[in-house]
Amino acid sequence: MKKMIVVLFTLYLIIATKPLSAQDEASMKAWMTNMTPGDVHKMLAESDGEWNEDMTMWMAPGAPPTKSNATAVNKMIMGGRYQQSMHTGSFNGMSF
């Protein structure tokens, strides 16, 4: 009985995974086209580099502003698909 269950399970796995490995060439080409970075990614890449930030915040309406400075470093990652932005600075004497 156990041997029959193992054989049936193995047969089921072979049949169930067959459609996954049978992708046609057109669908693979469509996936590759959709994964390729496009014009929007090029637009994001234009802001790559190091940027100085001047921040002004008001803690309450009518209160005087609190000013601080920071630095941002932008770079495209993962084959130009995403942009990473790392910000460093201090606010109220605490670094971030």
Secondary structure, 3 states (H helix, E strand, C coil): CHHHHHHHHHHHHHHHHHHHHCCCHHHHHHHHHHHCCCHHHHHHHCCCEEEEEEEEECCCCCCCCEEEEEEEEEEEECCCCEEEEEEEEEECCEEC
